[in-house]
């Protein structure tokens, strides 16, 4: 732990960031056609899941906002983010003669839209793409020809201003021999526009919003202590966490008015601004835990985050020489007057989790047992996001397993 957030951080910073155009506010999906026109785009294929695609309160405003620029709807995305789904989406994009993808829903739909864009920029066969994914864990992103993406989120995970996407493949597809996962990443994959409409978010069930909100909230937490943090991301994450806490406290108190959703969504926009940049990100150890747990057990990533984040923070604060920036976190969470910043931060984050009604113990998760913690710990340590862990952290497998045991 450190006594000051100044630490020994290198003052030299290079901040390269080319974000999406952001539209924000109640009813802003009404301007989708105008945004496409401003960007020279004519025919949009909506990419979403079947529930979103058949829920009039969600799909109808987007259809109306696109007007005569709507080319069709591809409503087959799932949380599994399957390569075969993206291949089907590419075929639908070509059949509709669309020149832009509009991802509607949660992070899974955005990820699939992103992979569709990558696939549409080449004429590679599905088997060839699957072979590369199996061998390299990624898919080559062509230098040009990528159909742009406009994202319209209905959840709070904060994955919208991103240059990366996840993808999986399963033997049932006939493309691979075993279950595998990977992703794509390239600066050109940043969406062309992100449209944040609180009215649409308000249509999402509380249970879905709760998990996604914890995922988004943890992006702000991680951004403040990541070794890749910059003064720009410090500013946006700090203000975003402050705003998110206010909105999530109200949500936890049962408030579902427009001000509550607008406040939460404003915080989500801020905590993710600048965290996904060419060659680096501020996602860190909590997200590494989330990745490993969701690949091991039947658990949504935001739920996994909610269970482990208090214990991860306690671990970081207890490690000598680790710059987890407790003073900065305490300020963002409104507990900077507390005598013990570190304990107050853990309590504040736990209160957010509990206010959202999320599980608090790993023992309540299906498919996870303590005898599997060693394998989960190894997967966490192997996750690329561990490279962004707080400065001074040198975790061992036993220490990571100890965090899992504390969360059990």
C-alpha positions in Angstrom: 0.0 0.0 0.0 1.1 3.6 -0.4 0.6 6.7 1.7 0.1 9.0 -1.2 -1.5 8.7 -4.6 1.4 10.6 -6.1 3.6 7.5 -5.8 6.5 7.1 -8.3 4.4 7.3 -11.4 6.1 8.5 -14.5 4.9 12.0 -15.3 5.4 11.5 -19.0 2.1 10.6 -20.7 1.1 9.9 -24.2 -2.7 9.8 -24.6 -3.9 8.7 -28.0 -7.7 8.5 -28.2 -10.2 8.8 -31.0 -13.7 8.3 -29.4 -17.0 7.8 -31.0 -19.4 10.7 -31.5 -21.5 10.7 -28.4 -25.2 11.5 -28.4 -26.8 11.6 -24.9 -30.2 12.4 -23.5 -33.8 11.2 -23.2 -35.2 10.5 -26.7 -31.9 10.9 -28.4 -32.5 7.8 -30.5 -34.9 10.0 -32.5 -31.7 11.5 -34.1 -30.3 8.2 -35.4 -31.1 9.0 -39.1 -29.6 12.5 -38.7 -26.4 11.0 -37.2 -26.1 8.5 -40.1 -26.7 11.3 -42.6 -24.0 13.4 -40.9 -21.5 10.5 -41.3 -22.5 9.7 -44.9 -24.2 6.4 -44.0 -27.3 5.2 -45.7 -28.5 1.7 -44.8 -28.4 0.3 -41.3 -28.6 -3.3 -40.1 -29.7 -3.5 -36.4 -27.8 -6.2 -34.5 -29.5 -7.3 -31.3 -30.7 -10.3 -29.3 -34.1 -11.9 -29.8 -35.6 -10.4 -26.6 -34.6 -6.9 -27.6 -35.7 -7.5 -31.2 -39.2 -8.5 -30.0 -39.7 -5.9 -27.3 -41.6 -3.0 -28.8 -40.5 -0.5 -26.1 -36.9 -1.0 -27.2 -36.9 -1.8 -30.9 -39.6 0.5 -32.0 -38.0 3.8 -31.0 -34.8 2.7 -32.8 -36.7 1.7 -35.9 -38.5 5.0 -35.9 -35.2 6.9 -35.3 -33.6 5.2 -38.3 -36.6 5.8 -40.5 -36.0 5.0 -44.2 -32.3 4.3 -43.4 -33.3 1.0 -41.7 -32.2 -1.9 -43.9 -33.1 -4.8 -41.6 -32.8 -6.4 -38.2 -30.5 -9.3 -37.2 -31.8 -10.4 -33.8 -29.7 -13.5 -33.1 -27.0 -12.4 -30.7 -26.5 -14.2 -27.4 -24.3 -13.8 -24.3 -22.1 -16.6 -25.8 -20.9 -14.2 -28.6 -20.5 -17.1 -31.0 -18.4 -16.8 -34.2 -21.1 -18.7 -36.1 -23.6 -15.9 -35.1 -21.2 -13.3 -36.5 -20.8 -15.3 -39.8 -24.6 -15.4 -40.1 -24.7 -11.7 -39.4 -22.2 -11.0 -42.2 -24.5 -12.8 -44.6 -27.4 -10.8 -43.4 -25.4 -7.5 -43.8 -24.6 -8.4 -47.3 -28.1 -9.5 -48.2 -29.5 -6.2 -46.8 -26.9 -4.2 -48.7 -26.2 -2.3 -45.5 -23.3 0.0 -45.0 -23.5 0.5 -41.2 -24.2 -1.8 -38.2 -26.4 -0.5 -35.3 -25.8 -2.6 -32.2 -28.7 -2.4 -29.9 -28.7 -4.0 -26.4 -25.8 -5.1 -24.2 -22.1 -5.7 -24.7 -22.7 -9.1 -26.4 -24.6 -7.4 -29.3 -21.8 -4.8 -29.6 -19.2 -7.6 -29.6 -21.0 -9.5 -32.3 -21.5 -6.4 -34.4 -17.8 -5.7 -34.1 -16.9 -9.2 -35.3 -19.4 -8.9 -38.1 -17.6 -5.7 -39.2 -14.3 -7.5 -39.2 -15.6 -10.5 -41.2 -17.4 -8.2 -43.7 -14.2 -6.5 -44.5 -12.8 -9.7 -46.1 -14.2 -12.7 -48.0 -12.6 -15.3 -45.7 -14.5 -18.6 -45.2 -15.8 -19.4 -41.7 -13.5 -22.4 -41.4 -10.4 -20.3 -42.1 -11.5 -17.7 -39.5 -12.1 -20.4 -36.9 -8.7 -21.9 -37.5 -7.0 -18.6 -36.9 -9.1 -18.0 -33.8 -8.0 -21.4 -32.5 -4.3 -20.9 -33.3 -3.9 -17.3 -32.3 -6.9 -16.4 -30.1 -7.8 -13.6 -32.4 -9.0 -12.7 -35.9 -7.0 -10.5 -38.3 -8.6 -7.1 -38.7 -8.3 -5.9 -42.3 -6.7 -2.5 -42.8 -9.8 -1.1 -44.6 -13.3 -1.9 -45.6 -14.7 -2.2 -42.1 -18.4 -1.3 -42.0 -18.8 1.4 -39.2 -20.8 0.7 -36.0 -23.3 2.8 -34.2 -24.0 1.5 -30.7 -27.2 2.0 -28.8 -26.7 0.5 -25.3 -29.6 -0.6 -23.2 -27.4 -1.9 -20.3 -24.8 -0.3 -18.1 -21.6 -2.3 -18.6 -19.8 0.6 -20.2 -18.4 -1.4 -23.2 -19.4 1.1 -25.8 -16.3 3.2 -26.3 -14.1 0.2 -27.0 -11.7 -0.9 -29.7 -12.0 -4.6 -28.8 -14.6 -7.4 -28.7 -14.8 -10.9 -27.5 -15.8 -14.0 -29.5 -16.2 -17.7 -28.8 -16.7 -20.8 -30.9 -18.1 -24.2 -30.0 -17.9 -27.7 -31.6 -21.6 -27.7 -32.3 -20.9 -25.1 -35.0 -18.9 -27.5 -37.0 -16.1 -24.9 -37.1 -13.9 -26.1 -34.2 -13.2 -29.3 -32.3 -13.3 -27.8 -28.8 -14.8 -24.8 -27.0 -12.5 -21.8 -27.4 -12.6 -18.0 -26.8 -10.6 -15.1 -28.1 -11.2 -11.6 -29.4 -10.4 -8.9 -31.9 -8.8 -5.6 -31.2 -7.8 -2.6 -33.4 -8.1 1.2 -33.1 -10.4 1.2 -36.2 -13.0 -0.8 -34.3 -14.0 2.2 -32.2 -17.7 2.8 -33.0 -18.5 5.7 -35.2 -21.2 6.9 -32.7 -22.6 5.9 -29.3 -26.2 6.9 -28.6 -27.1 6.9 -24.9 -30.8 7.2 -24.3 -31.9 6.9 -20.7 -35.5 6.1 -21.8 -34.2 2.9 -23.5 -32.1 1.9 -20.5 -35.2 2.3 -18.3 -36.9 -0.5 -20.3 -34.2 -3.1 -19.2 -35.2 -5.4 -16.3 -33.6 -4.5 -13.0 -31.8 -7.9 -12.7 -30.0 -7.2 -16.0 -29.2 -3.6 -15.1 -27.8 -4.5 -11.7 -25.1 -6.9 -13.0 -24.2 -4.6 -15.9 -24.0 -1.6 -13.6 -21.5 -3.4 -11.3 -19.4 -4.1 -14.4 -19.5 -0.5 -15.4 -18.8 0.8 -11.9 -15.7 -1.4 -11.7 -14.4 0.1 -14.8 -14.1 3.4 -12.9 -12.5 1.7 -9.9 -9.9 0.0 -12.1 -9.1 3.0 -14.2 -8.1 5.0 -11.1 -5.5 2.4 -9.9 -4.4 0.9 -13.3 -0.7 1.2 -14.1 -1.8 2.6 -17.5 -3.9 5.4 -15.9 -3.4 9.0 -17.2 -4.5 12.4 -15.9 -7.3 12.4 -18.5 -8.6 9.0 -17.4 -8.2 10.0 -13.7 -10.4 13.0 -14.3 -13.2 11.2 -16.2 -13.1 8.1 -13.9 -13.2 10.1 -10.7 -16.1 12.2 -11.8 -17.8 9.2 -13.4 -17.6 7.2 -10.1 -18.9 10.2 -8.1 -21.9 10.5 -10.5 -22.4 6.7 -10.7 -22.4 6.3 -6.9 -25.1 9.0 -6.6 -27.3 7.3 -9.3 -26.7 3.8 -8.1 -27.5 4.8 -4.5 -30.8 6.1 -5.7 -31.4 3.0 -7.8 -30.7 0.9 -4.7 -33.2 2.9 -2.8 -35.9 2.0 -5.3 -35.9 5.1 -7.4 -36.7 4.5 -11.1 -37.4 8.0 -12.3 -35.8 9.6 -15.4 -33.3 11.6 -13.3 -31.9 8.4 -11.8 -31.4 6.7 -15.1 -29.9 9.8 -16.6 -27.5 10.2 -13.7 -26.4 6.5 -13.9 -25.9 6.7 -17.7 -23.9 9.9 -17.4 -21.6 8.1 -15.0 -21.2 5.1 -17.3 -20.2 7.4 -20.2 -17.6 9.1 -18.1 -16.0 6.0 -16.5 -15.3 4.4 -19.9 -14.1 7.5 -21.6 -10.5 6.9 -22.6 -10.1 3.5 -21.1 -9.8 1.6 -24.4 -7.0 3.1 -26.4 -4.7 1.9 -29.1 -2.4 -0.7 -27.6 -3.6 -0.3 -24.0 -6.5 -0.2 -21.6 -7.1 0.6 -18.0 -9.1 -2.6 -17.4 -7.2 -4.6 -14.8 -7.3 -7.3 -12.1 -11.0 -7.3 -11.3 -11.8 -7.8 -15.0 -9.2 -10.6 -15.1 -11.1 -12.3 -12.2 -14.4 -11.7 -14.1 -13.0 -13.3 -17.3 -11.7 -16.4 -15.5 -14.9 -16.9 -13.4 -17.3 -16.5 -16.3 -15.4 -19.1 -18.3 -15.4 -21.5 -15.3 -18.9 -21.1 -13.9 -22.5 -20.1 -14.8 -22.1 -16.5 -13.8 -22.6 -13.1 -15.5 -19.5 -11.0 -15.5 -21.0 -8.1 -13.5 -22.2 -10.5 -10.8 -18.7 -12.0 -10.6 -17.2 -8.5 -10.3 -19.7 -7.7 -7.5 -18.7 -10.7 -5.5 -14.9 -10.4 -5.8 -14.2 -6.6 -6.0 -14.3 -5.9 -2.2 -11.9 -8.8 -1.7 -9.6 -7.7 -4.6 -9.5 -4.2 -3.2 -8.7 -5.5 0.3 -5.9 -7.6 -1.2 -4.4 -4.7 -3.1 -4.5 -2.4 0.0 -2.8 -5.0 2.1 0.1 -5.6 -0.2 3.2 -3.6 0.7 4.5 -1.4 -2.1 1.3 -1.5 -4.2 0.1 1.8 -5.6 -3.7 1.2 -5.4 -4.3 5.0 -5.0 -6.7 4.8 -2.0 -6.8 8.6 -1.5 -8.0 9.1 -5.1 -10.6 6.3 -4.8 -11.8 7.6 -1.4 -12.3 11.1 -3.0 -14.3 9.6 -5.9 -16.5 7.6 -3.6 -17.1 10.4 -1.2 -15.3 8.8 1.8 -12.2 11.0 1.9 -13.1 12.2 5.4 -12.8 8.7 6.8 -9.9 8.0 9.1 -9.2 4.8 7.3 -9.5 5.3 3.5 -9.0 1.7 2.6 -11.6 0.3 4.9 -14.1 3.0 3.9 -13.5 2.3 0.2 -14.2 -1.4 0.6 -17.3 -0.6 2.6 -18.6 1.9 0.0 -18.1 -0.6 -2.9 -19.7 -3.4 -0.9 -22.7 -1.1 -0.2 -23.1 -0.4 -3.9 -23.0 -4.1 -4.6 -25.5 -4.9 -1.9 -27.8 -2.0 -2.9 -28.0 -3.6 -6.4 -29.2 -6.8 -4.9 -26.2 -8.8 -6.3 -24.9 -12.0 -4.7 -22.1 -11.6 -2.2 -20.5 -15.1 -2.1 -18.9 -17.4 -4.7 -20.4 -20.4 -2.9 -23.8 -19.2 -4.3 -22.5 -19.6 -7.9 -23.3 -22.8 -9.9 -20.4 -24.7 -11.2 -17.6 -23.4 -8.9 -16.0 -25.2 -6.0 -12.9 -24.5 -3.9 -11.0 -27.4 -5.4 -11.1 -25.5 -8.7 -9.6 -22.3 -7.3 -6.1 -23.2 -8.3 -7.1 -23.5 -12.0 -9.1 -20.3 -11.8 -6.2 -18.5 -10.2 -3.9 -19.7 -13.0 -6.3 -18.4 -15.6 -6.5 -15.0 -13.8 -2.7 -14.7 -13.7 -2.6 -15.5 -17.5 -5.2 -12.9 -18.4 -3.6 -10.1 -20.4 -5.4 -7.5 -18.3 -3.2 -8.4 -15.3 -0.5 -6.4 -17.1 -2.4 -3.3 -16.1 -2.6 -4.2 -12.4 -1.6 -1.4 -9.9 2.1 -0.6 -9.9 4.1 -2.7 -7.5 1.8 -5.7 -7.5 3.6 -9.1 -8.1 0.8 -11.6 -7.4 1.3 -15.3 -6.8 -1.1 -18.1 -7.6 -1.5 -18.7 -3.9 -2.4 -15.1 -3.2 -5.0 -15.0 -6.0 -6.5 -18.3 -4.8 -6.6 -16.7 -1.3 -8.8 -13.8 -2.7 -11.1 -16.4 -4.2 -11.2 -18.2 -0.8 -12.1 -14.9 0.9 -14.9 -14.4 -1.6 -16.2 -18.0 -1.1 
